[in-house]
Every structure is written in structure tokens, then in C-alpha cells.
Amino acid sequence: MSIASGEIRLTTAQAIVRYLAAQFIEIDGERQRLCGGGFGIFGHGNVPCLGESLYDHRDVLPLYRGQNEQSMGFAAAGYAKYHLRRRFMFCTASAGPGTANLYTSAALAHANRLPMLLLCGDAYTTRLPDPVLQQLEHFGNPAYGLNDGFQAVSRYWDRITHPAQVIQSLPAAIATMLDPADCGPAFLGLPQDVQGWAYDYPTELFEEKTHHIRRQSPDSNEVAAAAALLKTSQRPMIIAGGGIQYSGAVADLTSFAEAHRIPVVETIAGRANLVADHPLNVGPIGVTGSDSANAIAERADVILAIGTRLQDFTTGSWTAFAKDACLVSLNAARHDAGKHRSLPVVGDAKLGIEALGACLQDYQAPADWAENAKRERKSWDDYVADNVRTDTNRPNSYAQAIGVVNTLCDPKDRVVAAAGGLPAEVTANWRTLDIGTVDVEFGFSCMGYEIAGGWGARIAQSEKEPDQDTIVFCGDGSYLLMNSDIYSSVLTQKKLIILVLDNGGFAVINKLQNGTGNESFNCLFSDCPTVPEAFAVDFEAHARAMGANAEAVANPAELADAFKRAKASDKTSVIVMNVDAYEGWTTRGHAWWEVGTPAVSEHEKVREAHRDWEAGRDRQRKGV
């Protein structure tokens, strides 16, 4: 490389990596590198050029060797969640199937509004070696390829066809990933020839830059209208979403709720906005929620939704609220703030809460409303306490395992779960011990996130809280789908505690199958028509083969002892326990959920279930 007259000659790949290394962010007064490094699997589409540059920056942008591109993306998502979207990781994959494997994790980041930079190999711009290995051919459109599909799952998408493009594309990608209203994955397609092409870049492009997250002040007219509506409320409620944590507004939410005596319910993404024993914390809401939160939601006349996209599970497919209830939605994203006839307040959660508080002045909800909410929460807590009990003859359950870990973990340990039955069970039964310690991935409800996302979270956690643990709840179905980051965690010495709760298949879907009148079919291994004789996987031996400590336990008492050993160890530990596929589910707290059921069937049970399900539609709010 040469430097002359304010220019430096670099390849496209070198320019990308050098630019990333020069980006910083200020978080709570501390200047940190914006990109924490990356996850990579090299192939012919990214190793000669991008790999060369990453090698030269390996001290400032550590590269973690992934085992599967999809799990790399999940790990990057777990990292971004831990850092509350203020820092990100990149993922690099070769052209073809390596890049294709990132599609699901890009969709997860898109649904959850998480920053992730995808640096993916692409076909040659010159088309001289056409078709190249692993290239898809579209006969009528030679420019169209696999990477174009990522436009559907990216907030920012570009294909770099000339080295000069990165001067515009890189700042645009960073701006998207740091935008509270438009945050999500940024995708850069890197043709294999263009990666190595050289260009004289302005040296100013690579000067260190410190970023700050934008805080958009809400419009004063919107705030005034929202406050006026709230002042009329006799039964107000706050729905606290994940955006409150991303805004750093947890303390503001708590003070606001206390000052105005308004009960708070949490979304799945908003779990751990309040600790479990806060007197205004009424519990999780929605399909996987609590009796307490759903009971309050049914009676609330004004609902203040903060930092939530009001997803299907949160709203009980829009049956959780009274039809005449009024919604106020405070959100950085205009798209979310205006959902379902909400009175929108578009802006940062922290600034919006402050502005609403100033307008509300000395307004307080009636005392009997807050007391009613406390009674509802007390009743729910009693149910959960009984649900997690281990001194009974009940079969092993998810709830019991959750209760054991909840009792023994450190308050600041991070809990990770995703998809299947565990998100509902963790959401309902976990008692939050400290703020921001729960990651239940249900935005995309993606099986396989658990271990990989836990690994990414642990990488982030080890930067800030190395003495804390990341605890992963994983079903046998998700384990079989994606488990190789057990090996990654051992290799990188990023300890995880992984609980594998084996119920013999996809038991929660079997539960839904039975609940809609259908016979058990193809969900549990024992009910698969193509399986002559089902047998249990030896998860203990499998995990040990990847270098982890592993043990199988027979009951919650043994689980408690094993968990203590895992806490004391400095190495990834996997604990396996069988749980019942049919009994032990949390049976209370569920709101109605719209599920497509057959309007015509040969089976009376299916027809009856269809009638029952459709009856729940009577309370459904109609969206606009």
C-alpha cells in the first residue's frame, strides 16, 4: 500500500476492515470499539482478500471461527442483544451455501431489530469465470443471484461492484445499524474480484470516529394528546417492551410508574425491565403470559405501550384488551407507534417518558386499581411457586428445572431461551432477579438460537461481567437442530451452562396438535410413522465429545447438585434431564391465540376444536 497526497491505496476488503477498526461508540461515558469483531467461516469467496485483511487486524477485530454460518448469525444477535444494540459483530461467509446459511439468522436479526453486519462473498463482477463454483444462474437475468434474496431480511443492502462504493456504503450501513427506528442487519455483497481490486481512498475515511445513539425527541403535540388521554384514565396500564432497555430507560420507566401509580406488564422482549418483586410489576402479558397481566389487560381503559411492536403473542392475537380500550404507543419507529389505531408518540423511550411525566404532572391512577393489580400478581406468584415445586410426585417438568436454576443462579447471570416450549415456560415461571438479565428469543421464534445465541452473549458478557454466567435452556429438538457451538464455547473458553431438557421431540407442537383436536403425529419421535423404533439420544456423551463437562440427572434434586458443580467449573457444562411430554406444562396465564384450524374435517374432535377456537375470535380487535 502507498500513501500520497491524503490518499491511501487499499483493496476493497482492506478498506472495509480498516474502516470498521476505526469506528468507536461512547456508552455511559466510556469509549469502546463499535464492532466487537466477527464470526467467520472462510471459503473461496472470502478467504484470499477479506481473510488477508482480517488477519492484519486480528488484534482489534477478533475473529471467532464458526462451525455453521447460521449459528454465527445467532451468536452475533446474542452479542448485540447483550450490548443493547450499541455494539455489533460482523459475520463473513463464502459465496454460495455459506452465505445462504446466514439467511435465517438475518431474518432473526431483522424481526428483532438487531444490528448485524453481513460481509458475504458474491459472483465475479466481470463475469469472466462464469458460472463460477456455487453460483446460481438465472438465464434471463445474469445479475440476479443468491445474495439478492437478502434484500427481504436486511435493513440495508448493497452489492459492492467498485472499490469506491464503500466510501458511501459503509457509513450508510453503520448508520442503519445504529438507528433506533430502523435498526437491523446490514448486508454487503462482496464480489470475489472486487474484493481484491485496489483504489486510492481518502485517508479521512479511516480516521477514528466516535458514534452516539440518536435520541429523537417526541413531538410536543403528540405528547400533549397522549397525556390528555392518560389523565382521563381510571384503569391505566403500561406495556413495557424491549425498546425500554435499548433506550436505557429502565430507571425512567420505574420512576414514571411509581409517580403515577400505573401497573406495568412486560412483553417477552421486555422481560427484566422490572425485578419480580417490584410492587407495580404485574407480570408477563399475552399468549405466554400470566393470569395477573392478562386480567389487568382485560380491564384497562388506556394502555401505554412503550418500546414494543405489539406482536401477536403480546396481544393475544389482539384479544387481550377490551375492544373499547385506547392505546398510546411510544416508539422510536413510526411504523410501530401507529399500529392498531394507537395514538402515536414517535420518539425515544427515555425522552418520551420524561415528556409524558411532565405533562401528567400530579396525575395518579386510582389507588384501588393499583391494589387490584398487586392482588392479581400475588395470586400469580402463588401459582408459580406451586408450579416450580420439586417436593411432589409430579413428573419432571420445564417449570421445575426453571425453578431450580432460578433459586441457585446469581442475580446477574444471563438466561437464554428460544422457540419450542421453553420460551413460554421461562417467561411465565422465571422470577427476574436483576434488570436486563433475560433473553428469550421469540421475535422470530427461532430454534437453534439457544446455544449459539448464548455463546455470542457470553462473548459480550466476558467483556463486561466475566464473573457472571450465561445459562442456556434448550430442548432436545433445538439441540439436535444446532449444537456445534458447544464446541465453539469450549474452544474459545467462553463458558456456558446448558440445560438440555429432553421430552422426546417437539412436545409443545404435539401439545398444540392435540389441543386442536388432532392425533399425535410426527412431533414426538414415538409418533413418527417412519420411525420403526424410537430411541433416546445420549446427549451427555455427545456434549462430552465436543469437550464440555456433561452429566445426566434423573430429577430436580440431582439437577440442583449438577448446577452447583457447573457454577463452580470454569468450563462449559451440559446438564441433561428428561421431562414429561404431556404433563407439567404451565396451564394458566395463556391468552387466546389465533391458529388456523380446519373448517372441514372427518374427525369430530377436530371440528369441535375448530368451533371452540373460532369462539375466541369474538373478542378480537380489528386492525387497520
N, C-alpha and C positions, 0 to 999 in steps of 0.2 A: 504494500500500500504506500501511497505517496501523499504528502500534504503540501499544498501550494495555494497562495492567494485565497485563504479562507475556505479551501476545499480539501476533501479527503476522498481518495479513490477506494471504494469498497465494493464488494459484491452485494447483491440484493440481500442475501442471507446474512452477511456480516452487518449490513446496515440495520436490519431488523433486530438482531440480537444486541448490537451496541445501543440502539435506541431504548430497548427495554431496560437495559442495565442502567440507563441514565435517569429513569423515572422514579420519583420518590413521592411519598404521601405523608402528611402530618396527621397523626392520630393522637388525640389527647396531649398535644404539645410535644410529642416525640416524632422525630423524622425517621421514617422507615422506608425500605425499598418497596415500591408499589407491587412489583412482580416478585413473588416468593420463590421463583424457579419454575420448574416444569416437570412434566411426566413425558417420557418418550420411549417409543419403540422405533428403531431405525430400519429402513429398507432402502431399496434403490431410489425411492422418490424423495428421501430427505437426508440420507447419511453423508454423501460426498460434500455437500455445500453447507446445509444448515448444521449438520453434525460437526463440521470443521469449526464453525464459528462458536457453537455452544461449548466445544472443548476449550476454546480460548477464554471463555467467560465462566468456566465451571465453578470458580470460587465465589462469584457474586450471584450467579443464577444456577443453583444446584439442580442437576437433572436426575430425577428418580426413574430408574428403569422399570417400566410397567411390565405386566405379564399379559395384559389384554387391553386393547385400546378403549373399550367401553368402560372398563373398571378404572382406567386412568382418568377418564372424564368424570366418573363418580367421585374419585379422590379429589380432583380439582374442585368439584362442587362442595364437598365436605370441608375443604380448606377455606373456600370463600364464605361459607356459612359461619364457620367459627370466627372469621375476621369481620363478620357483619358487613360483607360486600366491600370492604375498604381495601382489601388486597386480593390478588388473584394469582392463579397459576396458569401456565400455558400447557397445552398438550400438542405434541407433534407426532404425526403418523405418516407412513409412506403412502404413495398413491395406490389406489385400488382398495382391496379389502381392509387394509389397516385404517384408512380414512373412513370407510363405510362403517366400521365398528364403532366409530365415535358418534354416529347419528343419534343413538338412543340417549347417550349422556348429554349431547347438545340439547335434545328435546327436554330432558330433565332440567337443565340449567335455564332454558327458555321459560318453561312453566313456572319455575320457582324464582324467576327474575334474578339469576345469579351470574356474576361476571366469570367468564372463562374465555381464554384466547386459544383458538384452534389454528395451528400452523400446519397445513396439510399439503402433501405432495400433489402434483397435478400433471396433466399431459403436457408434452412439449408444445410451446407456442409456435415454433417454426413448422411443426408437423412433418419434419423430415423423416424421423423414425416412426412413421405412422402405419398401423397402430402399434403403440408401444405395449410392452408387457402389462397386463392387468387393465388396459384401457377399454372402456365401453365404447362401442361405435353406434352412433345414431346416423343412419345413412343420409338423411335429408338435412342434418344439422351437425356438421363436424365439430362445432364449437361447444356443443352441449355434452356434458359429461356427468359423472357421478357427483362431483362436488357441487353442481348446480342444485342438487336436492337439498343442500344445507341452507338454502335461502328460506325454507319453511321453518327452520329451527334456529335461526340466527337473528339477532337484533341488528347486527351489522355484517354485511357480506361483501367480499371483493375478491377478484382474481387479479393477481399482480402479473401483468403482461409486459411491464417495462420497469427497470430499476427505479426510475424517477417517481413512480406511483407511490412508493412507500412514504414519500415526503408528505403526502396528503392522507394516505390510508391509515398509517399508524396513529397519528393524533386523533383521527376520527374514530378508530377502534377503541382507543383509550377513553375518549370522551363518552362513548356509548356505555362502556363497562362501568363508568363512574357516575352515570346519570341516574339519580334516584327514580326518575319517572320512566326511564327507558332501558333500565339495566338488563343485561342478558349476555349471551355468548356472542363473541365476535369471531368471524371466520375469515381467514385469508388463504386462498388457494395459491400455491406456490409452484408454478410450472418448473419442471426439473432443469430446463435450460436457463430460464430466467434467474433461478436461484444463484447461478454462478456468473451471470453477467455483471460486469463492473460499470460503475458510474461515479462521476465526481460530485459527491454530496457536499452541501454547505456544512461547514463544521458546526454552525449554530444548532443544527438538528440534533446534535449529540451532547449539547450542554445539559448539565443536570437540571431537572425541573421538579419542583415540589408541587403536588396537586392537593386540592382541598375539595371535599364533597360539597356540592351545591346545596344550599338550604333555600328553597323557594318560599317566600312569604305568601300566605294566602291572601286573596282579595278581601278587602275590608267589607265590601257589600255581602259577599258570601258568608263571612264570619258573622256579620250582624244578623243575617237571616237565620243562620243556624242557631245562634244564641237566643234569638227571639222565640224560635220553636221550642228549644230546650227549656226555656223559662215557663212555658205552659204545661210542661210535663208533670204528671203525678206519679208516673212509674217509668223513669228513665233507666236505660241500661247502656253500658259500654261494651262493645265487642273489640277486644284487643288482639290485633293481628301481628304478624311478624315484622311489619314495617315499623312498629314502635321500637323494636330492638335495633333495626337497621338505622333508625334516626337517632339512636342514643337517647330516647325519650322515656325510658322506663321510670326514672325518678319523677319526671313531669307527669306521666300518667298517674302514678301513685298519689302525688300531691293533689292533682286535679280531682281524682275520685274521692279522696278524703275530704277536700274542701267543700265539695258539692254533694257528698254523701250518695254517690252513684255506684250501684253494684257493677262489677266487672266480670265478664265471661271471656274465655280465651279460645282462639282458634287453635288448630293443630300446629300451624307455623308460629303461633303466638304463645305456645306453652312456655312457661318460665318467664313471662312478663311480671308475674307476681309470685311470691312464695306461697306455698299451700295454706299456711295458717294466717294469711292476711285477712282481716275481717270482712273486706269487701270483695275478696276473690270467691266467686260463686261456682267456679269450676269450668271445665271444657264444654263447649257447645256443639250441638249438631248430631249427625248420624253416629259418630263415635264419641259422643259427649257424655254428659252427666244428667241425671234427673233434675238436679238443682238448677243448672244453667238453662236447660230446656224449659223448665217450669217458669222461670223468670222471663224467658224469651216469649213464651206464650201470652204473658200478661202485659209486657212492656208496651207503653204507648209511643215513646220516642226512643229510637235506637241510634246511638252514636257509634258508628263503625270507624275504627282508626287503623290504618295501615293493613287492611285486609282486602283481598279481591273477592270476598263473599262467594267462595267456591261452593259447589254442590253439597259437600259434606258439612260445611259450616252452616248452611241454611236449611238443611233437611230437604233438599230439592225445593226450597222456598215454601216449606210448610211450617217452619219453626216459629214463625211470627204471626201475630194476629193480622188479619187482612187489612185492618184499618190503622195499623201501626205506621208511624212515619219514620223514615230513615234519613239520617245525616251521615254522609260519608266523607271523612277527612283522609285524603290520599295524595301522595306526590304525583300519581299518574291520573290524568284526566279520564282515561278510559275506565279506571276502577271507581273513581269518585262519582260517576254518573250512573252507575248500574242500578237497575230496578227502581226507577223513579226516585232515587235518592236525591236529597238536597245536597249538592256537591260543595265541598270546601277543598279546593285544589291547592295543595301546598305541603310543605314539610310537616311531619307529625309534631315535632318539638315546638316549632313556631306556631303551628295551628292550635295546639293545646294551650299554649300561653295566651294566644289571642282570644280563644273562646273563654278561657278563665277570666280574662279582663272584662269581657262583655257580660259574663254571667254574674259578676260581682258577688253578692252575698246569697245568691240562689242556692238552696239545698233541696234535695228530694225529701219528700215526707219521711219522717223517722220510721213509721210503721212499714214502709216499703223496704228500707234497708234492713230492718229487723226480720222481715219475712224472708229476705234473701239469705240472711245468716242462718235462719232455721232450716231452710232448704239445703244449704251447704252442710249443716250439721247432720242432717239425715243422710245425705250422700256420703259423707265421711264415715258414718257408721256402717253403711253398706260396704264401702271399700275395705274397711277394717275387717269385716267378716269375710269378704271375698278373697282376701290375701292370706287368711289364716292357714296355718300349716298343722295345727293341733287337731285335725279332724281325720275322718276316714275317707274324705273325698279323694278322687283320683288326682294325680299330678296335673297342674294347670299352669297356663301362662301367668295368671294373676298371682299364684303362689310364688313363682320364680321372680316376678317383678317385685313382690313384697319383700322377699329375702334380700335382694340386691339393694332395694331402697333403704332397708334398715342398716345395712352394713357399709354402704358406699360413703365416701367423703362428700360433703355438700357441694364441693366444686367439681367433682367428677362429671364428665360429659357422657350422656346417654344417647345412643344412636339406634334407630329402628327404621324400618321401611317395609311397605307393601304387606300383603297377606293379613293374618290376624293380629300380628303384634302391634301395628300402629294403633289400632283401636284399643287393645288391652293396655298398652303403655299410656296412651292418652287418658284413659279412664282411671287407671289404678295407680299411676305414678304420682307421688306427692313431691312437688317441687321443693328442693332444699335450698337452692340458690338461683339467682337470676341468670337467664341465658344458658342453662346447662342441659337443655333437652333439644335434640334434633330428630324429629320424626318426619321422615321424607314422605309426604303424602301429596305434594303438589303434582307430581307425575305418577305417584304410587308405583315406584319402580323397583321390582325385585332385583336383587343383586347389588343394590346401593349399600347395604348394611356394612359389609366388611370393607369394601373399597372406600366408601364414604368415611367410615371410621378411621381408616388409615390416613386419609387426607386430613381429617380433623386432628388426628394425633400428631401429624407433622406440624400443623399450626399450633396445637396446644403445647408442644415441646418447645416452641419459640417463646411462649409467654408463661406457661404454667407447667414446667417439666415434672413437677412432683405429683401432678394430678393424673388420673386415669381416664381413658376413653373406654366406655363399656358398650359393647355391641350386643343387641338382642337379635337373633337370627333364627328363622325357621329352617327346617330341613329342606324345604323346597327352594328357598333362596340360596342356601348353602350349596346345593347341587348345581344351581344355575351359575354361581360365580363365587369362587372361594380362593382363588390363587393369590389374593393379597394377604392371606395369612403368611404365605412365603415372603411377600414383599415386606411385611411388617417385621418379620424376623431378620431378613437381610439388612434392612435399614435401621434396625434396633429401635423401632417405634412401637413400643409395647401396646398391645390391645388386650382387653379381657373380653372374650367372645363366648356368649351363651348360645349354644345350639339346642333349641327346643324342638324335639322330633315328634311330630304327630302323624307320621306315615304318609305324607303327601301334602296336597293343597287343601287342608282341612277347612279353612274358612270359606273357600269356594264350595266345598261339599256342603257346608252349613247353609250357604245361600241356595244351593241346588235343592236341598231338602226343604228349605223354607219356602220355596216357590212351587212345592208340590212334586218336584222331580225325584226320581230314584237316584241313589248314589251311582255315579258313572264317570270314570276316567279322572277323578280328582285324587282320591286316595289310591295308593298303589294296590290295595286289596280289591279295589273295584275297577281295575283296568281290564278290559276284555281281552287285551293282547298279552297279558301277564299271566303265564300258567301258574306261577307260584311266587308270590311276593316275599322278599326278604329284606331285613334291615341293613342299612349301610353302617359300616363301622367308622363312624365319624371320628372317634377317638384316634384310631390307627391312622386315618387319613391325615388328620391335623398334625399328628406327631411326625408323619413322614415329611411334612413341609417345615419341620424344625421347631414347631411350637410345643410347649408343655400341653398335655391333654389328659383329661380323665373323664370317665363316665360316672354319673351318680344315679342313685336309684330313687331319691326322694328329696324334698326341700331341705331336710336336716343335713343330708350329705352335701347338698348344693351350698349351704351356708359355709360348711367347713372348706369346701373346694374354693369358694370365692375368697375366703380369707387367705388361702395359700396363693391364689392368683394375685391378690393385692400385695402380698409380701414379695412376690417374684419381680425381677426386672426384665422378664421375657414374656412374649405373647403367650397367653394361656387360653385354651379352649375347653369349656366345660359342657358336657353333653347330658341332657336329661330328657327322657321320654315324657310326653304329656298326652292326655287323652284327647282324641279327635272329636268326641261327641259331647262330653261333659266338661264342666269347669269354665265355660265361657262366661264373660260378663253379660248378664242378661238384662240389666237395667241401663237406663240412660240413652237409649237409642231413639233418634228421631226417624220419622218416615223418610224413605229414600226411594226415588223413582228408579225402578228397574223394569226393563221391557219383559213382559210375561206373555205367553201365548194366549191370544184371544180365542183360539180354537184348538182343542186337544181331544185325543181319545181317552185321556185319563181324567177321572173326576177330581182327584187331588189337585191336578194342575189347574183345572177350571175353577175350583174353589179358591185356590191361592190367587188366581187372576182377579176374581171378584173382590177378594179381601184387599188386594193391593190397590185396585182401582178405587176402592172406597176411600183410601187415604188421600186421593187427589182432591177431595172436596175442599181441603184447607190450603191448597197450593195457590200462592200468589202468581199472577200472570205477569211475566216480564214484558218490557217494552224496549 
